[in-house]
Amino acid sequence: MGFAFREKTGAGIEISEDGIRAAAVVGKAQGVSIQHLETVKLPTKTLTPAFKHLNVKDVEAFLVCLKKARPRTRSGKIHVAVPDACVKVLIQKITDLPKDFRDIGRMLVWRIAATYGIPEQELRVSWENWGKDSDNRHVLLVAVGMERVLAKYEAVFKAGGMRPVLLAPAGLARFNFYAPSLPKTGVMAYLGLFDEVITLFVFLNGLPLFYRITRKGMLRKDGGSAINDVDLLIQYYNSEFPENEIEKFFIASYIKSENLMAQVFENVRNIDFIILDETQLIQWDGPSGGMRLEDNPLPFYTTALGAAQKGIVR
């Protein structure tokens, strides 16, 4: 007796200072495919990303744009990627982890509140346990935000008739899209090179080892060099983990030229890299809302797509 595969849809939205990008995907027996893509620009000064201060400055303008971008789902659930500036990402290694899920949360909140000098009740913490390292410690990837900042985002989404879930930083949502490309053994690095942010995420045998971003991105407004920023991030990693030299870089970017990428790594020794191809990670079934991938390259939607894929059970 056979069983039919039941399709499941997921919707994701990326929020940035300049605009909103939305995506909907559908899981099929042969994989995940794109169902909807949308971009809506935000008026100037509508939103200012920050960790401690409310991000949405003009609620009415933001809500109008949000409704325009909204991907349709039966449940109304939207997986949301918020700006990296309003969420901190930490890697915590803990030998003795409480058995109760709530106790783990309390422990992490207490630790982080003490570290940053912020009252526990003002923090919101989420985490994922990736497993144990060679020293038998649990490796947790932890996202930390201010309760009132994230609650404001949720309130606006709900006012627009949506059910926001999993408010994740954009960098992690984007990584979620590219994650299947990384091997589970060795010292592997994911390097995201995008307009607003550069991300270096390093793994040791599949476990998070290092996560850092620079929010100056590839389009530097201060006249600085993005190449220098990449070099500094790699130098910082090497100073923290000199015994774990990166074996290969997996690069997510709209830059697909190997010659241009070689310039980015001109100061890095023993470089071995692969430029990731988004079309190998998701299917495209055809036009969506009159949009063509030639005019709207996939790298610009991978954050929204990564968020949307959280709603898919493969």
C-alpha positions, 0 to 999 in steps of 0.5 A: 500500500502506498502513501501520497506525499502531502504538499506543504507550504511555508512563507517567509519575510525578510525585514531590512531598513530599505524594504521587505522581501517575501517568499513562499515555497512548497514542499513536494516529493521531489524537493522544495520549489518557489511559489511566490517572490515579492519586494516592497521598498520602505519609505525613508525613516520607516524603520531603523534597526537597533538592538535596544530601541524600537525599530519601527518608527512609522507603524502605518507606513510599515504596515501598508508595505507589509500587506503589499508584500504578504505571501498568502498561506492558509494558516497565515503563519509567516516565518520572519527574518528581522535585521541582524542589528536587533538580534545577537547570536552567540555560541554557548558550550555547556557541560551540564544541561538541565533536562527541562526545556524551560530550565535551559531557557532560564539558565541562558537568560540568567547568563546573558543578562549577567553578561550584558547587564540587562534585566532578565525580564527585558530579554527574549532568548531562543536556542538550538542544541546542535549536539556534543563536541569532543569535550562532551559539551552541548553546543548551543546556538543562541539568539538574543533580542530585547523583548519589547523590540521583538514584541513590536514587530509581532504586533505589527504583523498581527495587525496585518492579519499575519501570525509571525513565528520564529523571529530570527536574525536575517543572517541565520535565516539566510544561512538556513537556505545554504546550510545543505551545501556544507559538509558535516566533517572537517573545519568548514566556513560559510561566508555570506557576502551581501550588500548590508552584512558580511557573515562568517560562520565556521563549523567543526565537524558539523558543530558551530564554532564561530559566528561573527558579522560586520554590518557594513556589508559589501556596499560600504557607505563610509568609503571603506573596503569590504575586502579589508572587512573580510580579511579582518573577520578571517584574521579574528577567527584565526586568532581565536582558533589557531588550531582549527584552520579553515579547510574550505569556504562556501561562499554565498553572494550575488558575486559569481565570478571566481576572479573577483572572489579571488581578489577578496581572498588575496591576503588569505593563505591556502584558500580553497573556496566554492561559490554556491549556486542557489539554483541547485538548492531550490526549484523554480517552477515559473513566473511569480507575480509577473517576476522573472529570476533574470530581473530578480536574482535568487541571492537577493531572496535567500533570506526570505526563502531560508525563513520560508523553508522553516515552515516545510517538513521534508 
